[in-house]
Amino acid sequence: QVQLVESGGGLVQPGGSLTLSCATSGNKFRFSLMGWYRQAPGKQRELVTTITTSGSTHYVDSVKGRFTISRDNAKNTVYLQMNSLKAEDTAVYYCHARLAATDYWGQGAQVIVSS
């Protein structure tokens, strides 16, 4: 059974930084695509960033230049370095992974940006 577990969320002041990690288990194959989504209160879940096995990345415009996604293929782990955080980045962040046309999700990590 494939499982994704996020860690690293929390409360941070505007302008601060946080790093999210997503550890996976139950799968010996490399996920073809990994990424992060977020859902702010009262809003739909939105794509934040993705990364392929080869390291190609995609970012939503609102986080370009501030967020960096990376992955460790040997560990099937994905990370999200978030810098220059803004109040509008407040959301539950979900790890996503795709394997053979099947999507897997983590339980979510709360990120609150507030002074």
C-alpha positions in Angstrom: 0.0 0.0 0.0 1.5 3.3 -1.1 1.5 6.0 1.6 2.7 9.6 1.4 3.4 11.5 4.7 4.1 15.2 4.8 6.1 17.0 7.5 7.5 20.4 8.1 4.5 22.6 8.2 3.8 25.2 10.9 3.5 28.8 11.7 5.9 31.3 10.1 6.0 35.1 9.9 5.7 36.9 6.6 9.0 36.8 4.8 10.1 33.7 6.5 10.9 30.2 5.2 9.7 26.7 5.6 10.7 23.3 4.1 8.1 20.6 3.6 9.0 17.0 3.1 7.0 14.1 1.7 8.2 10.7 2.5 6.7 7.7 0.7 6.4 4.0 1.4 4.9 0.9 0.0 6.4 1.4 -3.5 9.6 0.1 -4.9 9.2 1.9 -8.3 10.0 5.5 -9.1 7.1 7.9 -9.2 6.8 9.4 -12.7 5.6 12.7 -11.3 5.7 14.2 -7.8 4.5 17.6 -6.6 2.7 19.8 -4.2 -0.8 21.2 -4.2 -2.4 23.5 -1.7 -5.9 24.4 -0.5 -6.6 27.7 1.3 -9.7 28.1 3.5 -12.8 28.5 1.3 -10.9 27.8 -1.9 -10.3 24.9 -4.2 -7.2 22.8 -4.2 -4.6 24.2 -6.6 -1.4 23.0 -8.1 1.7 24.6 -6.7 4.6 22.8 -8.3 5.6 19.5 -9.9 8.8 17.6 -10.7 9.4 14.7 -13.0 11.8 11.8 -12.6 14.4 13.7 -14.7 14.1 16.8 -12.7 11.9 19.0 -14.9 9.9 21.4 -12.8 6.8 23.5 -13.2 5.6 26.2 -10.8 2.4 28.2 -10.6 3.2 31.9 -11.3 2.4 33.0 -7.8 5.3 31.0 -6.3 8.0 31.3 -9.0 11.2 32.6 -7.6 10.2 31.9 -4.0 9.5 28.1 -3.9 11.8 25.3 -5.0 10.8 21.7 -5.4 13.3 18.9 -5.3 13.2 15.1 -5.1 15.4 12.3 -4.0 14.7 9.5 -6.4 16.5 6.9 -4.4 14.2 7.6 -1.5 11.1 8.5 -3.5 10.9 11.6 -1.4 10.0 15.1 -2.5 10.7 18.4 -0.8 9.4 22.0 -1.1 11.6 24.8 0.0 9.4 27.9 0.6 11.0 31.3 0.9 9.7 34.8 1.2 6.4 33.5 2.5 3.3 35.6 2.2 0.0 35.6 4.0 -1.6 34.3 0.8 0.6 31.2 1.0 -1.4 30.1 4.0 -3.0 26.7 3.2 -2.9 23.0 3.7 -0.2 21.7 1.5 -0.7 18.2 0.0 2.0 16.0 -1.5 1.1 14.2 -4.7 2.7 11.3 -6.6 1.8 9.5 -9.7 2.6 6.0 -10.6 1.3 4.2 -13.7 -1.7 6.5 -14.1 -2.6 6.2 -10.4 -2.5 9.3 -8.2 -1.6 9.2 -4.5 -2.0 11.9 -1.9 -0.7 12.7 1.5 -2.8 13.8 4.4 -1.8 17.4 4.2 0.5 19.8 6.2 -0.8 23.1 7.5 1.2 26.2 6.7 0.2 29.4 8.3 1.9 32.7 7.4 1.0 35.3 10.0 2.6 37.9 12.2 
